[in-house]
Amino acid sequence: MDFLAVEHTPEHVLIDMGLTRKGDIYTLKAMCQSKKKSTSGDHEREARKRQLIQEIVKEKESRGKRKFSRPVSADGKSTVGKHSAKTRRISLGLMQFDKKKRKYVSVRYSKGGGTRLVDVPVTMRKDELIEEGKALFFQNGECPLGAESDMIFELVNFKGEVVNTLEENGEAKPFTIQKYFEHYKLSKVQLYIAFRPLADEDSDDDELMESAFSPSDKGRKWRQTLQLESKSDGPESQLATSTASELYSADCSPWHNSQLEDERKLKAEQDKQYQESLEIDSRKRKTLEDEIRELSRLEEVRRAREARVPKEPGNDTGASAQVLIVVQHPFLGRISRVFSAEEMMLAVYDWVGSLNHHPEHFSLHVQPAVAISPQDKVLDFQSVVIYVESLEQPLPMSFTSPEVSFKGFADVEGSMQDEWSLQISAFEDYVPPVIEEIPHQLLQHNNQR
């Protein structure tokens, strides 16, 4: 029993055949319906394939029989004569003459140019190909760049060179498509229909009528030609050349003077700008040299301080002989170092100054703003945070003997003595902080009291 028979079989017959459940009967019929649809869909696809194959075959046959179309004139006759059945495919583009560049340049597709692939007879001549290009790019005698009647047309290659004849065995042969392919051994040919307005031809005639005494490039070239001819000819030619030069100088002196004046102004302006640039470069160079000189001086002071910093006490020394100094630096943050208990704060000054170029001049103090003398003992400032304060003038190394100084401290000379005396007076009332522990046992004379 096939799918169609099962689909049309009544339910009681299927029950008699052994399908007692309704679900099995509905499932079987649904499967037969789906198979029937898929079979009909396969037939439709096969028919569609056959139809497409037939259309492709017809298209190939019509393409092989397609003939090259020719532009037809108003009287219904072909404008290029009888064509041959054998054709070659070429790429045909459009070029126009550029006055500034003095050559033919390509025309973009957006302006009506571009390149087109066309099949042309192998015997097509130059004039016929030009007519073919006119019909292709100047439809109805018009294009975005102008009318066909206002243009002069030529056939050029991709370099913009005019194609006229082809040389074969030393003889000039007329141009045809087949000869062009064979002469240059090409498999693909790119040719252009070039045009230029008729007004350009008139401008060429105007150039011939331009006066040789005019202040233009053409007049200048003409005068140079006269001078060269005068050197080779006799006195009469030299007389004619001198007369022409006098006429030119008399006719063009105002223009020549104005041109010289403009050149002088331009040269003066350029000289002024050059001098300004030299001054700017000189200032930059001086600033850089000053910065380098200042940096060298600061580095020299830093190295001198670093050379005076004593070494840290070793582990073999006792803990009582070591003092930990903690300093809050404005650029380096909190720093610390171990010094010998016998050292003075002068060593701490040198150590802090050797870590950075800045601040160059500074003083050490503890809260509340108690300045520390370089002659104080480091033992007096153990476990105390010391702060760095920048100074405009260097600090004296010793207030009792200000004539003694190291590099990095004040040098007692000239007017600096007054400022140092003020700083010395500030330390006269200085009392070092008491950090000793209170004794556990009173002295004997205190007991007698």
Secondary structure as UniProt FT lines:
FT   HELIX           3..8
FT   HELIX           11..16
FT   TURN            17..18
FT   HELIX           22..64
FT   TURN            74..75
FT   STRAND          87..98
FT   TURN            99..102
FT   STRAND          103..106
FT   HELIX           109..111
FT   STRAND          115..121
FT   TURN            122..123
FT   HELIX           126..137
FT   HELIX           139..141
FT   STRAND          142..143
FT   TURN            144..145
FT   STRAND          146..147
FT   HELIX           148..150
FT   STRAND          151..156
FT   TURN            158..159
FT   STRAND          165..168
FT   TURN            169..170
FT   STRAND          171..174
FT   HELIX           177..184
FT   STRAND          190..197
FT   HELIX           198..208
FT   TURN            212..213
FT   HELIX           217..232
FT   HELIX           235..308
FT   TURN            315..316
FT   HELIX           319..321
FT   STRAND          322..329
FT   TURN            330..332
FT   STRAND          333..340
FT   TURN            341..342
FT   HELIX           345..353
FT   STRAND          362..366
FT   TURN            367..369
FT   STRAND          370..371
FT   TURN            374..375
FT   HELIX           378..381
FT   TURN            382..383
FT   STRAND          385..390
FT   TURN            402..403
FT   TURN            407..408
FT   TURN            414..415
FT   HELIX           416..426
FT   TURN            427..429
FT   HELIX           444..448
//
